[in-house]
Amino acid sequence: TTPPPTTPPPTTPPPTGGGCRVGYTVNAWNSGLTASVAITNTGSSAVNGWELTFTLPTGQRITSGWNAQYAPSSGAVTARNVSYNAAIAPNASVEIGFQATHEGGTGKPTSFALNGAACSVS
């Protein structure tokens, strides 16, 4: 038999009636940075179980994170909810973040998607 997946897939489709918005703030130093990410459900229905996908700029590698599970540590990354923040009500936000190393580039990802639906970036 095949063992069950360790992280269940999202249980609801992408938000309806408006989608999502992502706020992304970077605090950088010599060869490191922290990124604070606010995911806002701008839709009219709740999200229960989420995955936020984005691509890190070249040279950035996540070393640790909070309020989400991140994989892989560079390139096209998926951040998945943890047990205590799986639900995002309409007009509510979830704050996640990570620490990363960089090789001189401290830019932010150019796009984000929540459960496969593109988010606006603020």
C-alpha positions, -999 to 999 in steps of 0.1 A, spaced: 0 0 0 10 36 -5 14 57 26 -8 88 28 8 122 20 23 140 49 7 173 40 -30 171 28 -38 191 -4 -59 222 -1 -95 214 8 -112 243 -9 -108 258 -44 -92 292 -49 -111 321 -33 -141 333 -53 -154 368 -58 -121 386 -58 -92 362 -50 -62 371 -30 -36 398 -23 0 393 -11 20 419 7 58 411 7 84 430 28 121 423 28 147 432 55 181 425 40 217 426 53 251 414 40 243 379 28 209 373 45 173 385 45 140 380 62 108 382 42 74 389 58 45 377 37 8 387 43 -17 366 25 -52 382 23 -83 364 12 -101 391 -9 -127 366 -20 -162 361 -7 -157 326 6 -134 312 32 -103 292 23 -97 261 43 -63 247 35 -39 267 14 -8 266 -7 10 298 -17 34 293 -47 61 317 -58 95 317 -74 125 331 -54 149 353 -73 181 335 -84 206 332 -55 181 333 -27 177 301 -5 153 297 24 171 286 56 141 287 80 105 298 81 76 304 103 38 299 101 41 277 70 60 247 56 83 256 27 96 233 0 120 234 -18 143 260 -3 150 278 -36 135 283 -71 98 275 -73 87 274 -37 54 262 -22 44 274 13 17 253 29 -4 261 59 3 246 93 -24 232 116 -32 265 133 -36 287 102 -53 266 76 -85 288 74 -85 323 59 -119 339 62 -130 365 36 -112 398 41 -88 381 67 -50 377 64 -24 351 74 11 363 82 40 340 72 77 345 67 111 331 62 148 338 66 171 333 36 206 337 23 213 357 -8 241 363 -32 235 400 -36 200 399 -50 173 409 -24 144 413 -48 110 398 -43 92 372 -63 73 387 -92 41 367 -88 22 346 -62 -7 321 -65 -30 309 -37 -43 274 -44 -35 279 -81 -52 313 -85 -30 343 -92 -28 369 -64 -24 407 -67 8 419 -51 9 450 -29 
